[in-house]
Amino acid sequence: MFENLLQPTHLILVLGIAMIFLGPKKLPELGRGLGESIRGFRDAMRHDHGEPTDEKKNA
């Protein structure tokens, strides 16, 4: 069912629909926000796995 989900034609179609609904001015803002949220999530996951933070080192 999901084996051919990410074909290039599907990705182009999704991008086209996003351009219609959001407009070309909002897409960079949306991408930037998505990137920052993924980066924040990765940082939070990295700190939860026992790596010392700056607060723990200084205390």
C-alpha positions, 0 to 999 in steps of 0.5 A: 500500500505504501511502497510507492508513496515517495515517488518524484511525481508524488512529491512534485504534486504535493509541492504544487498543492502546497504552492497553491494553498500557502503561496510562494511567500509562506513556503520558506517560512514554513520550511524554516519553522519545520527545520528549527522544530526538527533541530530542537527535537534532536537537541532535546533527544540528545540531552535526554540520553545522559549527555551532560549539559552545561548546567550539570557541568557547572554545578 
